[in-house]
Amino acid sequence: MIQDILKHGALKTEAASAILLKASGLKRSYTRPRTSLWRAAEPLQALRGVSFELQAGQSLGVVGESGSGKSTLARLVMALDTPSEGSVELLGRNLHQLPEKELRAARRDFQMVFQDPYGSLDPRMAVERIIGEPLTTLTGKPSRAAQRQQVLAVLDQVGLRAQDADKYPHEFSGGQRQRIAIARALITRPKLIVADEPVSALDVSVQAQVLNLMQDLQRELGLSYLFISHDLAVVQHVCDQVIVLYQGEVVERGTPQKLFSEPEHPYTQALVKAAPRAL
């Protein structure tokens, strides 16, 4: 069981008090495509007024079943989609109101690690290019030599070797590929990493290794994580606070210990009951 091999519990950083990320009243509506000539297009409410705050140096877990709005929330936080209503503020700046040039510069401060370590890495690109790619979008990008040095530095941080920079994704295991994805997220020295189911595609023993690495990096670099997961065991052990999404709404929030030992909302109770290993 993963809780038996995770090295650390959730971080308790006393110095972390500043609000890094703030979501206020996030709503996102889509229009369902017409399924027939006689049925009109229907609106779909993916998020219904979601609000939360994430302190610097801490981790916020977002849990819920498929279709609850987790991925939509991640896209809004990453400014890959625009809310129908509400705002996302990073370091006090509304990401969705920034001019394109300023938003591109702001992306240095927030990066993402995706679920699939096989599909998220371009198989035609060497590791050095994959990891260094985010630097090419920044103003004042480093020289090629400086970029390689930065790539080698983050490879070392995630437990890979310098010679791995010249290899291709197919030469690595799933856990190693996810370490490459984490290195790519680290290359801009971000303050926030949005981790969307970052270990769900990995074996349990490898999950623990990757999660321990993420926590070590958090302690070393002062990172904050928005940690999206359906696995309550993972969230319980790596997050400081948790929000529970159900049909696009936050139905419960609190510490993992409180939510998973004394769940109040029927939906949270059902999640906990369905995942006894999280207890």
Secondary structure, 3 states (H helix, E strand, C coil): CHHHHCCCCCCCCCCCCCEEEEEEEEEEEEEECCCECCECCEEEEEEEEEEEEEECCCEEEEECCCCCCHHHHHHHHCCCCCCCEEEEEECCEEHHHCCHHHHHHHHHHEEEECCCCCCCCCCCCCHHHHHHHHHHHCCCCCCHHHHHHHHHHHHHHCCCCHHHHHCCHHHCCHHHHHHHHHHHHHCCCCCEEEEECCCCCCCHHHHHHHHHHHHHHHHHHCCEEEEECCCHHHHHHHCCEEEEEECCEEEEEECHHHHHHCCCCHHHHHHHHHCHHHC
